[in-house]
Amino acid sequence: MTEPIFTREGGTYVPSGHARGPWDDAQLHGGAPAGLLAREIAAVPSGTDGTRMAVLRLAYEFLGPVPLAPLTVSAALVKPGRRFQLVEAQLAVAGGPVVLRARAVRHRVADPPVPVPDAARATGPAEVPGGPDPLAHPLAPMVPMGEADTGFGVTGMELRFVHGDFLEPGPAVTWFRAARPLVDDEAASPLALVAMAADFGNGVSSALDFRTHLFVNTDLTVQLQREPVGEWVQLDARTVIDGAGIGLAASRLSDLHGALGTSAQSLYVEAR
């Protein structure tokens, strides 16, 4: 069995080295716990007697580094409703503090579908940057960012650059899919995959060399215009920074069916 990103042990989730982040070998990449909380949010019942709900917004706040240690997660419906709902989730160090919070907005899925005029229709596969064929682009070289030979961006996710590179500061277009199961033998859902990929925006479109500077995100907001489909997500990402040591990484999201939404990360920037 392929080693997953997280393993369930009792009431905890134990991260493997494939969840490791680029800034510290003892801490997780933000995309790994973001995907785990998206999974937890999706599992919260809607209580709407069969009306299907779609998550259109995920907002994460990192309250501290997420350690490579057993973790607990929880989620609850805090605003029920037939048209839209709010779900809140949190991730904590087992027996310790909360280190990540998330809030999701989900809307009912119309049945029958509403009419969509051409002027309001999202762009389709033909408009995806580089085309809707991730395998036409080279596999990103493995670039370990610490002492370990495993990591979320190295062995946890598969990355294919349409343009740009980890070692080439500047805007980038990159395809992502999970390289292994998210929890035990369970594959990441399309929603979890979006969260996992969106946290790479600052990494793939870095404004400075990661070997000399930190550009760490303290939050992540994902806004979707429809439900994601399939095992691939693309980021068209750009990072801007200011001399005050702050910045913003903004990404346009697509899947193989076309435009999907946007994501944004607030950054603090400093020399290593």
N, C-alpha and C positions, 0 to 999 in steps of 0.2 A: 504494500500500500504506500502511495506517495505521502510523505510527511506533510500534514496540513499546516496552515498558518496558526491555527489555534486548536488545542485539544481540550475537551471537557473532562474535568476531574472533579467529581462531586458537584458542588455548587459553584465551581470556578472555571474560568477559561485560562488555560496555560499557553502563553505564546511560545512559538518555536523561534529559532534564529531567523526564519524567513520573514518574521515581522519586524526585524531590527531596522532602526532608522540610520540616517547618514551622519547625524551630529554627535552621537554617543553610542558606543556599542552596547551599553546597558539600558538603552531606551528604544522605544518602538517608533517606527515611522507612523506619522499621523493617519495615513490611509488605512492601516490595519485595524486600529480600534474604531475608525469612522465606519468601515465596512461592517464590523461586528455590531455597532449600535444601529446601523441601518437594518440589519437582519433582525435585531430585537424589536425595533419599531414596527417593521412589517408584520411581526407576529402578534401584535396587540389587536384583539378583536374589535371590530367597528361597532357591534351592537346595533346594526341597522337592518336586521332581518333580511340579509342576502344582498343588500345594495353594495356594489363593489366600490371601494375607495382607492384613489391613486395618490401617492405622495408627490407633491409638486414643489415642496421646499424642504430642505434640510439645512439647519443652522447649528453649527458646532462651536463650542467655546472650550479651548484647552486651558484648564486651570493649573496645569503643571505638567512636567514631563510624564509620559506614560512608561513605567518601567517594564523591563523584561522579567515579569514576575506574575504569579497568579492574580487574576482579575475577576471582579464580579460585575454583572450588568443587571439593570432593571429598567422597565419602561411602563408607562401608564397613560391611559386616555384621560386628559385633563379638561378637554372641552368636547363633549359629545355633540353630535348633530347629524342631520340627514344630508345636508349640503356640504358642510366642511367640518373638519375636526382638527384638534391639536393633540399631539402626542409628545410627551416629554420622556427622555431617557437619560441615564447616567451610567458612567463606568468608574469603578473605584478599584484601588489596590485592595486585595483581599485583606480584611482586617484593618484597613487604613483609609486614607482620604479619597474623596471623589477627585478625579483628575480630568474628566471629560464630561461635558453635558451637551445634550442635543435636543432640539425642538423641531418637530416635523409638522407641516401643514398638509393635510390630505383632503381632497375633494371627491365628491361622488362622481362616478363614471356614468355618463348619460346613456340611457337605454329607452328608446332608440337614440342613435347618434343625432346630434344637432347638425344642421347644414353648415358647410364651410365654404365661403366664397373664395375664389382664386386669390383675391387681394390679401386674404388673411391666412392663406395656406403656408405652412412651413416649407422650407426648401427640402428637396428630396435627395436621393443618392447621388445624382449627377453633380450636385453642388458641394458635396463633401470634399474638403481640401485634399488634393492628391488622389481622389477617387475612392470608391467604396471597396477597396481590396487591400486590407492590411498586409497580406502576405506578399504583395508586390514590393514591399519596402523592407530593407535589411533589418535583421534582428539587432537591437542595440547591443554594443559590446558590454561585457560585464565590467563595471567600474566599481570595485569595492571602495567604500568611503570611510573605512576604519580598519581596525586590525582583523576583524572577522571576515570569513569568506562567504558568509550568507548575509542576506538582507532583503528587505521588502522590494527594493528597486533592482536587486541583483538576482535573487532566486525565488522571490514571492510573486512577482509580476513579470509578464512578458511585455517588452516595449519595442515598438518599431517606429523609428523616426521617419516621417515624410520629409522634414527638413529640421535642422538644428541638431544639437548633441549635448550630452551632459557636460562635456569639456569645452563647449563653445558657447559662451555667454550670448544671450540674445533670444528673440522670439523663436518658438518652436512649434511644430505640428507633430503630434505623436499619437500612435495607436497603443491601446493597453488591453490586455486580458489577463485573467488570473492564471498563474503558472501551476497552481496546486489548489486543493480544496481550502475553503475558508475555515470551516469547523469540522473536525473529524473527516468523514468522507463526503461531506456536503459541499457542493459547488457554490460559489458566490452567486446570488441572484443578480439580475440586471441592475436592480436598484443598489445593492451593496457594491457592485462593481463600479458604478458611477461614483459613489463616495470614495472608494479606494483609489480610483484614478484621479479624481478631482484634486486630491491633496498633493499631487505631483506638479501642479501648475508652477509653483515657485522653483522647483528643482529642474524641470526641463527647460524653463525660459529664464534661467538665472541672469541677473544683471552683472554679477561679479563672480569671480572664480571661487568655487566652494572650498578650495584648498586654502584660501587666504581669508575668507569672510564667512560669517554666518548670516543667513537670511531666513529666519525661522518664522513660520506662521503661527499666530496665536488664535486664529479662528478659521473657519471654512464655511462658506455659504454656497449651497447648490440650489439653483432655481430651474425647474424643468417645465417645458411647455407641453410635454406629453410623456407617456410612460416609456422608459427605455426597453429595448428589445435586443436579445442576443448576448453573445459573449465578448463583444468588442466595444470599446468606448474610445473616442478620439478627443484629444485636447488641442485646441489652437490657442496657445498660451503666450502671454506677454507680461513681463514684469517691469514696473517703473519704480524707481527709488528716489529719495530725497537726501540731501546732505545731512539732514537732521537724524538720519538713521532709521527712517521709516519707509515703508513701501507698500505696493499693492500688486499682487499677481492676479490677473483676470484672464479667464479662459472661455472660449466658446466650445460647447460640447456637441458632439455628433455621435451617432451609431451608424450601422450599415444602411439604415433607412433614411438618413438625412439629419438635419439640425435637431438638436435635443434640448438645449438650454444653455445656461451659463453657470460659471462658478467664480468665486472671488476669495482671496486670502489676504488678510492684513499681515504685514511683515514688520519685524524689527531686524535691523541690519547693523552688524558690528564686526570688527576685525577679530579673527580667532586669537 
